[in-house]
């Protein structure tokens, strides 16, 4: 059963993992296409062309700037020239001096090569000239804002595209890792749910397998805790019902075997005891008759004859009980009036039997003689129990229709039957010590079973109550 | 005589080939020397191989690269007393076609690669801390300088981050913003892992000798 759990787990994990393979491939392909678009090279080519144009424009601008500087430059200029502010000569876009220009610090502190090519500082063109006093005069001219902006856009785009290309591995990883983290988290949650589901599914089956093993080893007390609802719940309930039936059948079989053994023994005993009784009785009577004198010896013989006769009659009663038990005939059910049987028993027991009225037309299918014998046995036992408890001899007899069965209820006010003996009262070898051979209740059980019926017994300090339930169709019940 | 000349020519050829085949030296910090500068402990760092192929390739692609120079002042037990970090942002102006180095807000524009190499081989002195703060230290000190290269400067990385997982777009919902944060986190985390680092230590020196220290 462990393998079932493992298989369930593997199935769930495969169902989780397998889609990840094509999905990962698709994600990677999409990511590669996103990071390396087919149009990137064309874009770069276009940007390079734009950049080249910007370079040429800047070159022209530098030439114009140098021309303007040549116009503005005077070899006798010094850094203290009134026209030179702090060694800086700002020019406007047209190449004229612009005394009001706001020059950034980066330009003021720039150090381009003296008499060299102009350089770009903070979007200004700057060049240096050696002044007459040995100092350096800077000439600066702002670049047109749109020109700078266009160049910045082009170089920024080239820079970004190249950054993405150069760092594509890191970018790819930075995309993949979050997905991986999310996937691992999802996988962990799925694994937990799968473990829980596998255990939840497999546990009832494991319990069923364990129960089946116990039943196979003969333990019919094995039961399975059935989960509520679902197919597995139904299966567990069916298993429990099956085991319950098996246990009942085993109990019935054991009792029937025991009864059969007892009946066989009772038949043998009855036969062996019954045969010598008549010769014994005749021999004693003959001995008494053959001695005609009327003396003490004759009186002694007469007493002996009385004792032997009484004992032989007792043995005959015993033999009769054995015979009745051993030769339990098959019932011959017929449509019988229930009230008539109650009246008959009322006449037999008089005030000791309390009966309840039943409808006059209540008829039922049963063997009246056998049921009468069963009821007599129960009433006799009840009266004996009342005597044993020193209570008034009184037994209650009722008949009623309950759930499509005729129930006979016999209740006494005796001292009750201990709870631990209730399971054994219908066994032939059990006796409560109230006299008799203990065959009365087994005979009752045999009669009721012969009718396909059932006996329920309840007992306490206030008395014992037997309920015999007889189905309407005994033959059909016996077949079941 | 002719044979000797032939052998010599072959040897020269082999040496030339070997030199050509040898991998370019990785950028490294080669020496660090303490010195005193207006009452401060300072240092001069010498490097070699900068900017190196990777940085140069990035720069020529219009990407801003960066070089981190970190200097630690260590005591005799290698415990850090002070430290300083200077970052040089190296760029090649695609428009103006000149190199530039920006350090501590000041930009140096350099006409060609040779000028850039010369500048990087002998970068400006780095100020560490006032000498007065070290007066109580009677143990010799050591400077440890380390060099970290960023083919893509952190500033440009931020730009890339913003492009691939920015939070500015109004049409992004909370889920994509959260995912974008994760992407930025992992992208940032890979920054250090990719960049090589080299380090060098100075000779032990006492605070007293700093007044006589001169740059190498």
Contacts between the chains, C-beta under 8 A, distances in Angstrom:
chain1	res1	chain2	res2	distance
A	51	B	94	5.9
A	51	B	95	6.9
A	54	B	95	5.7
A	55	B	95	6.3
A	55	B	97	7.0
A	58	B	95	6.2
A	58	B	96	6.6
A	106	B	107	6.5
A	109	B	106	7.8
A	110	B	109	8.0
A	112	B	109	7.7
A	113	B	111	7.6
A	117	B	111	7.9
A	119	B	96	7.3
A	119	B	98	7.0
A	119	B	109	5.5
A	120	B	93	7.3
A	120	B	95	7.8
A	120	B	96	4.8
A	120	B	109	7.8
A	121	B	107	7.4
A	121	B	109	7.1
A	151	B	95	4.5
A	154	B	94	7.9
A	154	B	95	7.7
A	155	B	62	5.5
A	155	B	93	7.7
A	155	B	94	4.5
A	155	B	95	5.7
A	158	B	61	7.3
A	158	B	62	4.6
A	158	B	94	6.3
A	159	B	61	7.1
A	159	B	62	3.7
A	159	B	63	5.4
A	159	B	64	7.4
A	159	B	94	7.7
A	159	B	156	7.0
A	160	B	159	6.6
A	160	B	160	7.1
A	160	B	163	6.4
A	162	B	58	7.7
A	162	B	61	3.5
A	162	B	62	5.9
A	162	B	63	5.7
A	163	B	61	7.8
A	163	B	63	5.3
A	163	B	152	5.7
A	163	B	156	5.7
A	163	B	157	7.9
A	163	B	159	7.2
A	163	B	160	5.1
A	164	B	160	6.4
A	164	B	163	7.4
A	164	B	164	7.8
A	165	B	61	8.0
A	166	B	57	7.8
A	166	B	58	6.2
A	166	B	61	6.7
A	166	B	63	6.6
A	166	B	151	6.7
A	166	B	152	6.6
A	167	B	152	5.8
A	167	B	157	7.7
A	167	B	160	6.4
A	170	B	187	6.1
A	170	B	190	4.4
A	170	B	191	7.7
A	170	B	194	6.6
A	171	B	160	7.0
A	171	B	164	5.8
A	171	B	187	6.6
A	173	B	186	6.6
A	173	B	187	7.9
A	173	B	190	6.1
A	174	B	164	7.3
A	174	B	165	7.7
A	174	B	183	4.9
A	174	B	184	7.5
A	174	B	186	4.2
A	174	B	187	3.6
A	174	B	190	6.7
A	175	B	164	7.5
A	175	B	183	5.9
A	177	B	182	7.5
A	177	B	186	4.3
A	178	B	179	5.8
A	178	B	182	3.8
A	178	B	183	5.5
A	178	B	186	6.4
A	181	B	182	6.9
